[in-house]
Amino acid sequence: MEFVKNFLKGVAISISQLVPGVSGGTIAMILGIYDKLLHAVNNILKDFKNQYKLLLQVGVGALVGIFLFSNIVKTLFDNFPIPIGYLFIGVILGGAPLMFKKATVKGFNKKNILFLVMGIIIVLMMGTPDNDASSIITNLSILNFIWLFVGGIVVAVALILPGISGSFMLFVLGLYNTVITAVSQFNISILIPIALGGILGTLLSARIIENLLIKYPEQTYILIFGFILGSVFSVFPGVDGLNSIVGVFLGLVGFIFTYYISRNE
């Protein structure tokens, strides 16, 4: 049963990473698995016996989610951007009470408002992703390998940081269409450098963030809470009549669903 739960959480995290503006780290926090994943990544070599199961279960779910849903998510987002945008806003906001609870477990310190504002501003400064019109990389050269490797590192850091979208960073780097196409066509040669960069980026960023959560938990959680609130503005798709009405309904469904899940974690 534990395998199934962690497998499905991995699927959910991977699906969120496919949507520009939505953070896989946020979904991991909502699902109550974020801290466990950080700890497992940082201690996999020291305590392999006790840590590999969680990473394997979530990792298999993530791989299945990416390969099964990459085309579906991209098609839905391309054709119904407004309803899907509202849905994910609801999903993000549904987990907000849990984030705030973690950030204020010892009470709300007014001095930490600075970190909250800082988190919101950082995400807003990154802007809203536009359509990635860059050419799709289908063949490897040395320069392409390096660029894809760097892209993997950046996406991994974004995945670890709640509120920062991995897909958004792929848009910034001009690699979004390349990665989605490589996944849908199962282009191993393109996926290998991305995966290698992702492993390195995960190991580096997970260590730093876990140390911050241990030494400065209130400030780190409130900064992450700011990231998450800021990401709502990045995901907001605008207003468009019937699409917005449907979107609000989907947003309420997403809010109720994730609020219920996060409350029970």
C-alpha positions, 0 to 999 in steps of 0.5 A: 500500500505504501508503494502505491501511495508513493508511486501516485505521489510521484505521478502527481509531481511529474504531471505538475512539472509538465505545466509551465508555472506550476512547481513540482516542489509545491506539489511534493509539499502538499502531498506531505512528502517533500521533507522525506524526499530531501532527507532521502536524497541527502542520505542515500549513500550513508543509509541506502537500505532505509532511503532507497525505497522512497526514492525508487517508489516516487521515481518510478511514479514520476517516470511513468507520469512523464511518459504517460501524460506528457502529450496529454498535459501539453495538449490540454494546456495548449487547447484549454489554457484558461481552465487548466490555469485556474485548476492549478491555481486551486491546487496550489492555493489548496496547499497554502494553509499547510505551507503557512502552518509549517512557516508559523509553527512557533508563531508568526514573527513579524520580522519574517514578513520580509522573507515572505515579500522577498519570495513573492517578488523573486517569483514575480520578477521571473515573469510569466512564460510565453510560448517557447518558439526555440528550435527543437534539438533532435541531434546531439553535438558537444554544445547541445550536450552541455546546454541540455546538461545545464538545463537538467541542473536548472530544472532539478533546482527548480523541482527542489524549490517549491514555487519555482516551476521547472517547466518555466525554467525550460521556457527561459532556457528555450528547452521546453519544446525540446524536452517535451518532444524528446519525452514523447518520442522517447529520444534517449540521446537527448534525455541522457544529458538532461537526466545527468544534469538533473541528478547533479542538480538534485544532489547539490540543491537538496543538501543546501535546502535541507540544511537551511530547513534545519538551521533556519526553519521559520525563515526558509518555510516563509520564503518558500510560502512566498514562492508559492504565493508568487507562483499563483500570479505566474499561473494566472491565465487571465479572464475569458467568459465561459472559459473562466467560469469553467476554470473557477469551478475546476479551481474550486475542485482543485482547492478542495482536493489538495486542501483535504490531502494536505490536511491529512498529511 
